[in-house]
């Protein structure tokens, strides 16, 4: 169900069209919530800020393609908090309109990453690959045109939404292709209400001095805090100051995490905690 004319408090926004993998993630994590498709990540986040949706489902990294572009820049400025995560296994399908089969299709449309992730199958079938804005959009376009020579690479849900036939399922080259999503809200979770292993995500900028990063991160090692992710990026095009995104196990209510974060704040110019939330998948020793 879309989020139009529905209760915003029971609505989750996502970037893309109906049938997108972000849509699938919403349904898997929150099956009873309405969904609100948005044209961009900024729009999906803004929908929560405005109160048009209670939550947003945003992809942050993919096991094959790596970091999702721009997300690390958008999250700190959104004013929202990460309250959950979700891992969605990506199962690409070759979708065609009625009347099409392997003998009729000549070209295939989809997002460039999806085409790349299915390169082996598409090459074996001798199909010309045509990049499209997104997977679900390519499925909608193929359904609207009804051209039996054109197929789309998209999800099983997209086939249902747009009335397409699944010609081949699970055509991705790598079976472990998984996207990690984060769930955002206007309010952070109360860490005292979280049961089980937790994650804390934050961004920071180090001071422009020798060994600044080494000093900033030293407290995590000495306090035995497991850092599961550390990525650098530039906030602007000046290349003068590196920003970092990090995930750690635990939360600041724990003595060792509090000490590590205190040391980080001493050595860093700026620290922005994005949220503390339950782990959906175990990490490291604490998982």
LUMRONU-906290 format. One record per residue: x negated, y, z negated of N, C-alpha, C, CB in turn; residue number from 1. Coordinates in steps of 0.05 Angstrom, whole numbers, plus 5000, padded with zeros to 4 digits. Glycine has a CB too. Layout:
BEGIN
<<X,Y,Z>,<X,Y,Z>,<X,Y,Z>,<X,Y,Z>,NUM>
...
This chain:
BEGIN
<<4983,4976,5000>,<5000,5000,5000>,<4982,5025,5000>,<5019,5000,4975>,1>
<<4990,5045,5016>,<4974,5070,5016>,<4982,5087,4993>,<4979,5085,5042>,2>
<<4967,5109,4989>,<4971,5126,4966>,<4991,5148,4972>,<4946,5138,4957>,3>
<<5004,5148,4995>,<5023,5169,5002>,<5049,5166,4986>,<5028,5170,5032>,4>
<<5058,5188,4974>,<5083,5188,4960>,<5083,5167,4937>,<5107,5183,4979>,5>
<<5061,5163,4925>,<5059,5144,4903>,<5046,5158,4879>,<5042,5119,4911>,6>
<<5046,5144,4856>,<5036,5155,4831>,<5006,5158,4833>,<5044,5137,4808>,7>
<<4995,5183,4831>,<4966,5186,4832>,<4952,5171,4810>,<4959,5216,4829>,8>
<<4964,5167,4787>,<4952,5152,4765>,<4949,5122,4771>,<4967,5157,4740>,9>
<<4962,5113,4792>,<4959,5085,4800>,<4948,5083,4828>,<4986,5071,4799>,10>
<<4931,5103,4835>,<4920,5105,4862>,<4889,5105,4861>,<4931,5129,4877>,11>
<<4876,5091,4880>,<4847,5092,4882>,<4840,5100,4911>,<4835,5064,4876>,12>
<<4822,5119,4913>,<4814,5129,4940>,<4789,5115,4950>,<4809,5160,4938>,13>
<<4785,5115,4976>,<4761,5104,4988>,<4756,5118,5015>,<4764,5073,4992>,14>
<<4731,5116,5024>,<4724,5128,5050>,<4729,5107,5072>,<4695,5137,5050>,15>
<<4743,5115,5093>,<4748,5097,5115>,<4777,5094,5121>,<4736,5070,5110>,16>
<<4784,5076,5139>,<4811,5071,5147>,<4821,5045,5133>,<4814,5069,5177>,17>
<<4847,5041,5134>,<4858,5016,5124>,<4845,4992,5138>,<4889,5016,5128>,18>
<<4838,4973,5122>,<4824,4950,5133>,<4794,4951,5130>,<4831,4946,5162>,19>
<<4783,4974,5121>,<4754,4977,5117>,<4745,4959,5094>,<4747,5006,5111>,20>
<<4719,4954,5092>,<4709,4938,5070>,<4713,4952,5043>,<4679,4931,5075>,21>
<<4713,4979,5044>,<4719,4993,5019>,<4747,4988,5010>,<4714,5023,5023>,22>
<<4766,4986,5030>,<4793,4979,5024>,<4794,4951,5011>,<4811,4979,5050>,23>
<<4779,4932,5022>,<4778,4905,5011>,<4768,4905,4982>,<4761,4887,5028>,24>
<<4748,4922,4977>,<4737,4924,4950>,<4758,4934,4931>,<4712,4942,4950>,25>
<<4773,4954,4939>,<4795,4965,4922>,<4815,4943,4915>,<4809,4988,4936>,26>
<<4823,4928,4935>,<4843,4907,4931>,<4832,4885,4913>,<4852,4894,4958>,27>
<<4807,4878,4916>,<4794,4857,4900>,<4792,4865,4871>,<4767,4849,4911>,28>
<<4783,4890,4866>,<4778,4900,4839>,<4804,4909,4825>,<4758,4923,4840>,29>
<<4822,4922,4840>,<4846,4933,4828>,<4870,4925,4846>,<4844,4964,4826>,30>
<<4878,4900,4845>,<4899,4890,4863>,<4926,4903,4859>,<4903,4861,4860>,31>
<<4931,4915,4836>,<4957,4927,4831>,<4958,4958,4837>,<4966,4922,4803>,32>
<<4936,4969,4846>,<4935,4998,4851>,<4941,5004,4880>,<4908,5009,4843>,33>
<<4953,5027,4885>,<4956,5038,4912>,<4929,5048,4922>,<4978,5060,4913>,34>
<<4926,5048,4948>,<4901,5058,4960>,<4905,5083,4976>,<4888,5036,4978>,35>
<<4885,5100,4976>,<4886,5126,4990>,<4862,5127,5009>,<4887,5150,4971>,36>
<<4865,5121,5035>,<4842,5124,5053>,<4835,5153,5058>,<4848,5110,5080>,37>
<<4809,5159,5060>,<4799,5186,5063>,<4778,5186,5086>,<4787,5197,5037>,38>
<<4776,5208,5101>,<4758,5209,5123>,<4728,5210,5116>,<4764,5233,5140>,39>
<<4721,5219,5092>,<4693,5221,5084>,<4690,5214,5055>,<4682,5249,5090>,40>
<<4664,5210,5047>,<4659,5205,5018>,<4667,5229,5002>,<4629,5198,5014>,41>
<<4661,5253,5012>,<4668,5277,4997>,<4698,5279,4992>,<4658,5302,5013>,42>
<<4713,5271,5012>,<4743,5272,5010>,<4752,5251,4989>,<4756,5267,5037>,43>
<<4740,5228,4989>,<4748,5207,4969>,<4742,5216,4941>,<4733,5181,4975>,44>
<<4719,5229,4937>,<4712,5240,4910>,<4730,5263,4903>,<4682,5248,4909>,45>
<<4735,5281,4922>,<4752,5304,4917>,<4780,5296,4910>,<4752,5323,4941>,46>
<<4790,5274,4921>,<4817,5265,4915>,<4820,5259,4885>,<4824,5239,4931>,47>
<<4798,5248,4873>,<4799,5243,4844>,<4797,5269,4828>,<4775,5224,4836>,48>
<<4779,5287,4837>,<4776,5313,4824>,<4802,5329,4824>,<4754,5329,4837>,49>
<<4817,5327,4846>,<4842,5342,4848>,<4865,5329,4833>,<4850,5345,4878>,50>
<<4862,5304,4827>,<4884,5289,4814>,<4902,5275,4833>,<4900,5308,4798>,51>
<<4894,5273,4859>,<4909,5257,4878>,<4905,5227,4875>,<4902,5266,4907>,52>
<<4884,5220,4861>,<4878,5192,4855>,<4865,5191,4828>,<4860,5179,4877>,53>
<<4868,5168,4814>,<4855,5165,4788>,<4827,5156,4791>,<4871,5146,4771>,54>
<<4821,5139,4811>,<4795,5127,4815>,<4786,5130,4844>,<4795,5098,4806>,55>
<<4760,5127,4848>,<4749,5125,4875>,<4730,5101,4876>,<4733,5151,4882>,56>
<<4731,5087,4899>,<4713,5064,4904>,<4693,5072,4925>,<4730,5038,4913>,57>
<<4667,5073,4917>,<4647,5084,4934>,<4624,5064,4937>,<4636,5111,4923>,58>
<<4616,5057,4962>,<4593,5039,4966>,<4567,5054,4960>,<4592,5028,4994>,59>
<<4549,5040,4946>,<4524,5053,4939>,<4499,5039,4951>,<4521,5054,4909>,60>
<<4502,5013,4956>,<4479,4999,4969>,<4489,4973,4981>,<4457,4994,4948>,61>
<<4473,4964,5001>,<4479,4939,5015>,<4455,4921,5014>,<4489,4944,5044>,62>
<<4459,4895,5010>,<4436,4877,5008>,<4420,4874,5033>,<4446,4850,4999>,63>
<<4432,4881,5056>,<4418,4879,5082>,<4408,4906,5091>,<4436,4867,5103>,64>
<<4426,4926,5090>,<4420,4953,5101>,<4407,4972,5080>,<4445,4965,5112>,65>
<<4408,4965,5054>,<4397,4983,5034>,<4416,5005,5025>,<4372,4995,5045>,66>
<<4405,5027,5016>,<4420,5049,5004>,<4439,5061,5024>,<4401,5071,4993>,67>
<<4463,5067,5015>,<4483,5081,5032>,<4475,5111,5032>,<4512,5077,5021>,68>
<<4472,5121,5056>,<4462,5149,5060>,<4480,5169,5045>,<4461,5156,5089>,69>
<<4467,5189,5033>,<4480,5213,5021>,<4493,5208,4994>,<4501,5223,5039>,70>
<<4498,5182,4986>,<4513,5178,4962>,<4498,5188,4937>,<4518,5148,4958>,71>
<<4472,5185,4937>,<4456,5194,4914>,<4457,5225,4911>,<4427,5185,4916>,72>
<<4462,5238,4933>,<4464,5267,4933>,<4492,5276,4924>,<4458,5279,4960>,73>
<<4512,5260,4931>,<4540,5268,4926>,<4549,5263,4897>,<4558,5253,4945>,74>
<<4540,5240,4885>,<4550,5233,4859>,<4544,5253,4837>,<4538,5206,4852>,75>
<<4519,5263,4835>,<4513,5282,4813>,<4530,5307,4814>,<4484,5289,4813>,76>
<<4536,5316,4838>,<4551,5341,4840>,<4581,5338,4841>,<4543,5355,4865>,77>
<<4591,5313,4839>,<4619,5308,4841>,<4635,5315,4816>,<4624,5279,4848>,78>
<<4621,5315,4793>,<4634,5319,4767>,<4649,5294,4758>,<4653,5342,4770>,79>
<<4645,5271,4771>,<4658,5247,4763>,<4638,5228,4749>,<4670,5233,4788>,80>
<<4649,5207,4737>,<4633,5188,4722>,<4637,5160,4733>,<4640,5190,4692>,81>
<<4615,5145,4734>,<4617,5116,4741>,<4629,5101,4717>,<4589,5105,4750>,82>
<<4650,5086,4722>,<4663,5071,4701>,<4663,5041,4707>,<4691,5081,4695>,83>
<<4653,5033,4730>,<4654,5005,4738>,<4638,5000,4763>,<4682,4995,4742>,84>
<<4633,4975,4769>,<4620,4967,4794>,<4634,4943,4806>,<4590,4961,4788>,85>
<<4629,4939,4832>,<4641,4916,4845>,<4622,4907,4867>,<4669,4923,4856>,86>
<<4619,4881,4870>,<4602,4869,4891>,<4621,4856,4911>,<4581,4849,4879>,87>
<<4620,4865,4936>,<4638,4854,4957>,<4621,4840,4978>,<4655,4877,4970>,88>
<<4626,4814,4981>,<4612,4799,5002>,<4624,4807,5029>,<4615,4768,4997>,89>
<<4606,4814,5048>,<4615,4823,5074>,<4617,4800,5093>,<4596,4845,5085>,90>
<<4641,4794,5102>,<4647,4773,5121>,<4658,4785,5147>,<4667,4752,5110>,91>
<<4640,4788,5167>,<4649,4800,5192>,<4664,4780,5209>,<4625,4811,5208>,92>
<<4685,4790,5223>,<4701,4774,5241>,<4701,4787,5269>,<4730,4771,5230>,93>
<<4703,4771,5289>,<4706,4781,5316>,<4736,4782,5323>,<4691,4764,5337>,94>
<<4747,4806,5326>,<4775,4811,5329>,<4782,4818,5357>,<4785,4832,5309>,95>
<<4804,4807,5367>,<4813,4813,5395>,<4843,4817,5396>,<4804,4790,5414>,96>
<<4853,4831,5416>,<4882,4834,5419>,<4894,4808,5431>,<4889,4858,5437>,97>
<<4921,4806,5430>,<4934,4782,5441>,<4928,4780,5471>,<4965,4785,5437>,98>
<<4923,4755,5479>,<4917,4750,5507>,<4887,4748,5512>,<4929,4771,5524>,99>
<<4871,4757,5493>,<4842,4756,5497>,<4830,4731,5486>,<4829,4781,5483>,100>
<<4808,4722,5498>,<4793,4699,5488>,<4764,4702,5496>,<4805,4672,5499>,101>
<<4748,4681,5491>,<4720,4684,5497>,<4714,4688,5526>,<4705,4659,5487>,102>
<<4732,4680,5544>,<4727,4684,5573>,<4734,4712,5582>,<4743,4663,5588>,103>
<<4750,4727,5567>,<4758,4753,5576>,<4742,4776,5565>,<4787,4758,5569>,104>
<<4731,4773,5540>,<4718,4796,5527>,<4690,4800,5539>,<4716,4791,5497>,105>
<<4684,4825,5544>,<4658,4833,5555>,<4642,4852,5537>,<4663,4847,5582>,106>
<<4657,4868,5521>,<4644,4887,5503>,<4655,4884,5475>,<4648,4916,5513>,107>
<<4640,4894,5455>,<4649,4893,5427>,<4642,4920,5414>,<4635,4870,5412>,108>
<<4661,4930,5399>,<4658,4956,5385>,<4656,4952,5355>,<4682,4975,5391>,109>
<<4641,4968,5341>,<4640,4968,5312>,<4619,4989,5303>,<4634,4940,5301>,110>
<<4618,4992,5276>,<4597,5008,5265>,<4570,4996,5272>,<4600,5010,5234>,111>
<<4550,5014,5276>,<4524,5004,5286>,<4512,4984,5267>,<4505,5028,5289>,112>
<<4516,4987,5240>,<4505,4968,5221>,<4518,4941,5224>,<4508,4978,5193>,113>
<<4545,4941,5228>,<4559,4915,5231>,<4550,4901,5257>,<4589,4920,5232>,114>
<<4546,4916,5278>,<4536,4904,5303>,<4509,4892,5299>,<4535,4925,5325>,115>
<<4492,4906,5284>,<4465,4896,5278>,<4466,4871,5261>,<4449,4917,5265>,116>
<<4485,4870,5242>,<4486,4847,5224>,<4497,4822,5238>,<4503,4854,5200>,117>
<<4509,4826,5262>,<4520,4803,5277>,<4505,4799,5303>,<4550,4807,5282>,118>
<<4481,4810,5305>,<4466,4811,5330>,<4463,4783,5343>,<4438,4822,5325>,119>
<<4457,4763,5327>,<4452,4736,5339>,<4477,4725,5353>,<4443,4717,5317>,120>
<<4500,4726,5340>,<4525,4716,5352>,<4533,4732,5377>,<4547,4716,5332>,121>
<<4531,4758,5375>,<4539,4775,5397>,<4521,4771,5421>,<4539,4805,5389>,122>
<<4495,4767,5416>,<4476,4762,5438>,<4482,4735,5451>,<4447,4762,5428>,123>
<<4488,4715,5435>,<4494,4689,5446>,<4519,4689,5464>,<4498,4668,5424>,124>
<<4538,4707,5456>,<4563,4709,5472>,<4560,4728,5495>,<4585,4719,5454>,125>
<<4537,4741,5498>,<4532,4759,5520>,<4549,4784,5521>,<4536,4744,5546>,126>
<<4555,4794,5497>,<4573,4817,5495>,<4557,4843,5494>,<4591,4815,5470>,127>
<<4566,4863,5508>,<4554,4890,5507>,<4564,4903,5481>,<4562,4907,5532>,128>
<<4546,4915,5466>,<4553,4927,5440>,<4557,4957,5443>,<4531,4921,5419>,129>
<<4580,4966,5433>,<4587,4995,5434>,<4590,5005,5406>,<4612,4999,5451>,130>
<<4572,5022,5396>,<4575,5033,5369>,<4600,5050,5366>,<4550,5051,5362>,131>
<<4613,5047,5342>,<4637,5062,5335>,<4633,5074,5308>,<4662,5043,5337>,132>
<<4651,5092,5300>,<4648,5107,5275>,<4648,5089,5251>,<4670,5128,5273>,133>
<<4666,5069,5251>,<4668,5050,5228>,<4682,5025,5237>,<4684,5063,5204>,134>
<<4680,5004,5221>,<4691,4978,5228>,<4721,4978,5231>,<4682,4957,5208>,135>
<<4735,4988,5211>,<4764,4988,5212>,<4774,5006,5235>,<4776,4998,5185>,136>
<<4761,5028,5239>,<4769,5045,5262>,<4766,5032,5288>,<4752,5071,5261>,137>
<<4745,5015,5291>,<4741,5001,5317>,<4764,4981,5320>,<4714,4987,5317>,138>
<<4773,4968,5298>,<4795,4949,5300>,<4821,4963,5308>,<4798,4934,5273>,139>
<<4826,4986,5296>,<4849,5002,5303>,<4849,5010,5333>,<4852,5026,5286>,140>
<<4825,5018,5342>,<4822,5027,5370>,<4827,5004,5389>,<4794,5038,5374>,141>
<<4816,4980,5383>,<4820,4957,5400>,<4850,4949,5401>,<4803,4933,5390>,142>
<<4863,4951,5378>,<4892,4944,5377>,<4908,4964,5393>,<4902,4944,5348>,143>
<<4901,4990,5391>,<4916,5010,5406>,<4913,5008,5436>,<4908,5038,5397>,144>
<<4888,5001,5445>,<4883,5000,5474>,<4893,4973,5486>,<4853,5003,5479>,145>
<<4892,4952,5470>,<4902,4926,5480>,<4886,4915,5503>,<4930,4928,5487>,146>
<<4862,4923,5507>,<4845,4914,5529>,<4833,4887,5523>,<4823,4935,5536>,147>
<<4839,4866,5538>,<4830,4839,5532>,<4800,4836,5537>,<4846,4819,5549>,148>
<<4787,4856,5548>,<4758,4854,5552>,<4742,4866,5529>,<4750,4868,5578>,149>
<<4756,4877,5510>,<4743,4891,5488>,<4750,4879,5461>,<4750,4922,5488>,150>
<<4730,4873,5445>,<4734,4862,5418>,<4723,4881,5397>,<4720,4834,5415>,151>
<<4728,4875,5372>,<4718,4892,5350>,<4705,4873,5329>,<4740,4909,5337>,152>
<<4685,4883,5315>,<4674,4869,5291>,<4684,4884,5267>,<4643,4868,5292>,153>
<<4700,4870,5251>,<4712,4882,5227>,<4721,4860,5208>,<4737,4901,5235>,154>
<<4736,4868,5187>,<4743,4849,5166>,<4768,4833,5173>,<4747,4864,5140>,155>
<<4772,4812,5158>,<4797,4797,5160>,<4821,4814,5153>,<4796,4771,5142>,156>
<<4818,4832,5134>,<4839,4850,5127>,<4847,4868,5150>,<4832,4866,5102>,157>
<<4826,4878,5165>,<4832,4895,5188>,<4848,4880,5209>,<4806,4905,5200>,158>
<<4843,4854,5212>,<4859,4839,5231>,<4888,4838,5223>,<4848,4810,5233>,159>
<<4893,4836,5196>,<4921,4836,5187>,<4934,4863,5190>,<4921,4827,5157>,160>
<<4919,4884,5183>,<4930,4911,5184>,<4938,4919,5213>,<4910,4931,5173>,161>
<<4921,4912,5232>,<4925,4922,5260>,<4935,4900,5279>,<4899,4933,5270>,162>
<<4942,4877,5269>,<4955,4857,5285>,<4937,4845,5306>,<4979,4868,5299>,163>
<<4911,4841,5299>,<4892,4829,5318>,<4888,4800,5311>,<4866,4845,5316>,164>
<<4877,4786,5331>,<4872,4757,5328>,<4842,4753,5321>,<4878,4742,5354>,165>
<<4837,4735,5302>,<4809,4729,5294>,<4799,4708,5313>,<4807,4719,5264>,166>
<<4781,4717,5331>,<4769,4698,5351>,<4747,4682,5338>,<4759,4714,5375>,167>
<<4731,4694,5322>,<4710,4680,5307>,<4708,4693,5279>,<4682,4682,5322>,168>
<<4705,4677,5259>,<4701,4686,5231>,<4673,4682,5222>,<4721,4672,5212>,169>
<<4665,4698,5202>,<4638,4695,5190>,<4616,4695,5211>,<4636,4669,5174>,170>
<<4615,4717,5227>,<4596,4718,5249>,<4570,4733,5241>,<4608,4731,5273>,171>
<<4568,4742,5215>,<4544,4756,5206>,<4520,4737,5207>,<4549,4768,5178>,172>
<<4497,4748,5213>,<4473,4732,5214>,<4464,4722,5187>,<4450,4749,5227>,173>
<<4468,4739,5166>,<4460,4732,5139>,<4484,4726,5121>,<4443,4754,5127>,174>
<<4485,4703,5109>,<4509,4696,5093>,<4510,4710,5067>,<4509,4667,5089>,175>
<<4488,4722,5058>,<4488,4735,5031>,<4493,4765,5033>,<4461,4730,5017>,176>
<<4502,4775,5056>,<4507,4803,5060>,<4528,4814,5040>,<4516,4809,5089>,177>
<<4519,4830,5022>,<4536,4840,5000>,<4533,4870,4996>,<4530,4825,4974>,178>
<<4555,4884,4991>,<4554,4912,4985>,<4562,4917,4956>,<4573,4928,5004>,179>
<<4547,4933,4943>,<4553,4941,4915>,<4568,4968,4915>,<4527,4942,4898>,180>
<<4591,4968,4903>,<4607,4992,4900>,<4606,5002,4872>,<4636,4987,4910>,181>
<<4610,5028,4868>,<4615,5039,4841>,<4643,5051,4840>,<4593,5059,4833>,182>
<<4655,5050,4817>,<4682,5061,4812>,<4679,5087,4796>,<4701,5040,4797>,183>
<<4691,5108,4806>,<4688,5134,4793>,<4714,5145,4783>,<4676,5154,4812>,184>
<<4712,5160,4760>,<4736,5171,4747>,<4729,5199,4737>,<4745,5153,4724>,185>
<<4749,5215,4730>,<4744,5242,4719>,<4733,5240,4690>,<4770,5258,4719>,186>
<<4739,5218,4676>,<4731,5215,4649>,<4712,5191,4646>,<4755,5212,4630>,187>
<<4691,5194,4630>,<4673,5171,4625>,<4685,5151,4607>,<4646,5181,4613>,188>
<<4674,5126,4607>,<4683,5106,4589>,<4672,5111,4561>,<4675,5078,4599>,189>
<<4686,5103,4541>,<4676,5103,4513>,<4659,5078,4510>,<4699,5105,4492>,190>
<<4633,5081,4506>,<4616,5057,4505>,<4623,5038,4482>,<4587,5066,4502>,191>
<<4636,5048,4462>,<4644,5031,4440>,<4667,5012,4447>,<4653,5048,4415>,192>
<<4680,5018,4470>,<4702,5002,4479>,<4693,4981,4500>,<4724,5019,4490>,193>
<<4668,4982,4508>,<4658,4963,4528>,<4648,4938,4514>,<4635,4976,4545>,194>
<<4657,4916,4523>,<4647,4890,4512>,<4630,4877,4533>,<4671,4871,4504>,195>
<<4609,4863,4524>,<4591,4850,4542>,<4569,4868,4552>,<4606,4839,4565>,196>
<<4552,4857,4570>,<4529,4873,4580>,<4538,4898,4595>,<4512,4855,4599>,197>
<<4522,4919,4592>,<4529,4944,4605>,<4507,4954,4623>,<4536,4966,4584>,198>
<<4514,4973,4640>,<4494,4987,4657>,<4497,5017,4651>,<4499,4980,4687>,199>
<<4476,5032,4654>,<4476,5061,4653>,<4462,5071,4678>,<4464,5073,4627>,200>
<<4475,5089,4693>,<4463,5100,4717>,<4458,5130,4713>,<4482,5096,4742>,201>
<<4436,5139,4723>,<4429,5168,4720>,<4410,5177,4742>,<4417,5173,4692>,202>
<<4409,5203,4746>,<4389,5215,4764>,<4371,5233,4747>,<4403,5230,4787>,203>
<<4347,5238,4757>,<4329,5256,4743>,<4309,5268,4762>,<4315,5242,4719>,204>
<<4297,5290,4754>,<4276,5303,4769>,<4252,5306,4751>,<4285,5331,4781>,205>
<<4229,5298,4760>,<4205,5299,4743>,<4191,5326,4747>,<4185,5277,4750>,206>
<<4176,5334,4727>,<4160,5359,4729>,<4137,5355,4749>,<4149,5367,4701>,207>
<<4129,5377,4761>,<4108,5376,4781>,<4080,5377,4768>,<4112,5400,4801>,208>
<<4074,5355,4754>,<4048,5352,4741>,<4037,5324,4747>,<4050,5357,4710>,209>
<<4011,5319,4744>,<4000,5293,4749>,<4013,5272,4731>,<3970,5293,4745>,210>
<<4018,5248,4742>,<4029,5225,4728>,<4055,5230,4715>,<4009,5216,4707>,211>
<<4071,5249,4726>,<4096,5256,4713>,<4116,5233,4713>,<4109,5280,4728>,212>
<<4117,5218,4735>,<4136,5195,4736>,<4127,5173,4717>,<4138,5184,4765>,213>
<<4102,5169,4715>,<4091,5148,4697>,<4098,5155,4668>,<4060,5146,4700>,214>
<<4095,5180,4661>,<4101,5189,4634>,<4131,5187,4628>,<4091,5217,4629>,215>
<<4147,5195,4648>,<4176,5196,4644>,<4188,5168,4641>,<4190,5209,4668>,216>
<<4176,5148,4654>,<4186,5121,4653>,<4173,5104,4632>,<4183,5108,4680>,217>
<<4152,5114,4620>,<4138,5098,4600>,<4155,5089,4577>,<4115,5113,4589>,218>
<<4174,5105,4569>,<4191,5098,4546>,<4208,5074,4551>,<4208,5121,4539>,219>
<<4215,5069,4576>,<4232,5045,4582>,<4215,5019,4578>,<4242,5047,4611>,220>
<<4190,5021,4585>,<4173,4997,4581>,<4167,4993,4551>,<4146,5001,4596>,221>
<<4160,5014,4537>,<4153,5011,4508>,<4177,5003,4491>,<4140,5036,4498>,222>
<<4201,5011,4500>,<4225,5004,4485>,<4240,4980,4496>,<4243,5028,4484>,223>
<<4227,4967,4515>,<4238,4942,4527>,<4266,4946,4538>,<4238,4920,4506>,224>
<<4269,4967,4554>,<4294,4972,4568>,<4290,4963,4597>,<4303,5002,4566>,225>
<<4307,4945,4606>,<4304,4935,4634>,<4315,4955,4654>,<4319,4908,4636>,226>
<<4298,4965,4672>,<4307,4982,4693>,<4310,4965,4718>,<4286,5006,4698>,227>
<<4335,4963,4728>,<4341,4945,4750>,<4339,4959,4777>,<4369,4934,4747>,228>
<<4339,4986,4777>,<4337,5000,4803>,<4324,5027,4798>,<4364,5004,4816>,229>
<<4306,5035,4816>,<4293,5061,4816>,<4288,5069,4845>,<4267,5062,4800>,230>
<<4301,5090,4854>,<4298,5100,4882>,<4293,5130,4882>,<4323,5093,4898>,231>
<<4276,5138,4900>,<4270,5167,4903>,<4285,5178,4927>,<4240,5171,4905>,232>
<<4291,5204,4926>,<4303,5218,4948>,<4298,5247,4945>,<4334,5212,4950>,233>
<<4302,5263,4966>,<4299,5292,4964>,<4326,5305,4964>,<4282,5302,4988>,234>
<<4330,5324,4945>,<4355,5338,4942>,<4359,5358,4965>,<4357,5352,4915>,235>
<<4337,5369,4976>,<4339,5388,4998>,<4318,5380,5018>,<4334,5417,4987>,236>
<<4316,5397,5039>,<4297,5391,5061>,<4269,5403,5056>,<4307,5401,5087>,237>
<<4264,5413,5031>,<4239,5426,5025>,<4216,5406,5020>,<4242,5444,5001>,238>
<<4222,5381,5012>,<4203,5361,5006>,<4184,5369,4983>,<4186,5354,5030>,239>
<<4193,5387,4966>,<4176,5398,4944>,<4181,5384,4918>,<4180,5427,4941>,240>
<<4205,5372,4914>,<4212,5360,4888>,<4227,5334,4893>,<4228,5380,4870>,241>
<<4217,5313,4881>,<4230,5287,4885>,<4251,5283,4863>,<4210,5264,4883>,242>
<<4274,5274,4872>,<4295,5265,4854>,<4295,5235,4853>,<4324,5276,4863>,243>
<<4304,5224,4830>,<4304,5195,4827>,<4331,5186,4817>,<4282,5186,4807>,244>
<<4340,5163,4828>,<4364,5150,4818>,<4356,5124,4804>,<4384,5144,4842>,245>
<<4367,5118,4781>,<4359,5094,4766>,<4384,5081,4753>,<4339,5102,4744>,246>
<<4382,5054,4751>,<4401,5038,4736>,<4385,5024,4714>,<4416,5018,4754>,247>
<<4396,5024,4690>,<4384,5009,4668>,<4405,4992,4654>,<4370,5028,4648>,248>
<<4396,4971,4641>,<4414,4955,4625>,<4417,4968,4597>,<4403,4926,4622>,249>
<<4442,4969,4587>,<4447,4980,4561>,<4458,5008,4562>,<4421,4980,4545>,250>
<<4461,5020,4539>,<4473,5047,4537>,<4460,5062,4514>,<4504,5046,4533>,251>
<<4464,5088,4513>,<4450,5105,4493>,<4459,5101,4465>,<4453,5134,4501>,252>
<<4480,5085,4460>,<4487,5077,4433>,<4468,5057,4422>,<4515,5067,4433>,253>
<<4452,5045,4439>,<4432,5026,4430>,<4406,5040,4423>,<4427,5004,4452>,254>
<<4393,5033,4401>,<4370,5048,4392>,<4347,5049,4412>,<4359,5035,4366>,255>
<<4341,5026,4425>,<4319,5026,4444>,<4325,5043,4469>,<4312,4997,4452>,256>
<<4350,5042,4478>,<4357,5058,4501>,<4356,5088,4494>,<4385,5050,4512>,257>
<<4366,5095,4471>,<4366,5123,4462>,<4338,5134,4461>,<4380,5126,4435>,258>
<<4319,5117,4451>,<4291,5126,4449>,<4279,5130,4477>,<4274,5106,4433>,259>
<<4285,5111,4495>,<4275,5113,4522>,<4286,5137,4537>,<4281,5087,4538>,260>
<<4311,5143,4533>,<4324,5166,4546>,<4313,5192,4534>,<4354,5165,4544>,261>
<<4307,5192,4508>,<4296,5216,4495>,<4268,5222,4507>,<4294,5212,4465>,262>
<<4253,5201,4512>,<4226,5205,4523>,<4229,5215,4552>,<4209,5179,4522>,263>
<<4248,5204,4567>,<4253,5213,4594>,<4260,5243,4595>,<4275,5196,4608>,264>
<<4278,5251,4577>,<4286,5279,4577>,<4263,5298,4569>,<4309,5283,4558>,265>
<<4244,5288,4553>,<4221,5304,4546>,<4203,5309,4570>,<4205,5290,4523>,266>
<<4199,5290,4587>,<4181,5292,4609>,<4194,5301,4635>,<4167,5265,4613>,267>
<<4221,5299,4637>,<4234,5306,4662>,<4245,5334,4661>,<4258,5286,4667>,268>
<<4248,5346,4685>,<4260,5373,4686>,<4290,5372,4682>,<4253,5386,4714>,269>
<<4302,5350,4692>,<4331,5348,4690>,<4339,5319,4690>,<4344,5363,4714>,270>
<<4358,5312,4673>,<4370,5285,4673>,<4400,5287,4674>,<4361,5270,4647>,271>
<<4412,5272,4692>,<4441,5273,4696>,<4452,5245,4693>,<4449,5286,4723>,272>
<<4464,5238,4671>,<4476,5212,4666>,<4502,5210,4682>,<4481,5206,4636>,273>
<<4503,5190,4701>,<4526,5187,4718>,<4548,5170,4705>,<4518,5175,4744>,274>
<<4540,5153,4686>,<4560,5137,4673>,<4549,5111,4661>,<4582,5130,4692>,275>
<<4563,5101,4641>,<4557,5075,4629>,<4582,5057,4633>,<4550,5077,4599>,276>
<<4577,5032,4641>,<4600,5016,4650>,<4593,4986,4648>,<4608,5022,4679>,277>
<<4613,4969,4648>,<4607,4940,4645>,<4593,4929,4670>,<4633,4924,4640>,278>
<<4576,4910,4666>,<4564,4896,4688>,<4584,4876,4700>,<4538,4881,4679>,279>
<<4587,4877,4727>,<4603,4857,4740>,<4587,4831,4745>,<4615,4868,4766>,280>
<<4561,4836,4750>,<4542,4813,4753>,<4519,4815,4734>,<4531,4812,4782>,281>
<<4511,4793,4722>,<4489,4795,4702>,<4463,4803,4715>,<4485,4768,4688>,282>
<<4447,4818,4701>,<4420,4826,4709>,<4400,4817,4687>,<4418,4856,4715>,283>
<<4377,4810,4695>,<4354,4807,4677>,<4360,4789,4653>,<4345,4833,4668>,284>
<<4346,4795,4632>,<4347,4779,4607>,<4373,4783,4592>,<4324,4785,4590>,285>
<<4384,4808,4594>,<4409,4813,4579>,<4433,4802,4592>,<4412,4843,4575>,286>
<<4431,4794,4617>,<4455,4783,4631>,<4459,4755,4624>,<4452,4786,4661>,287>
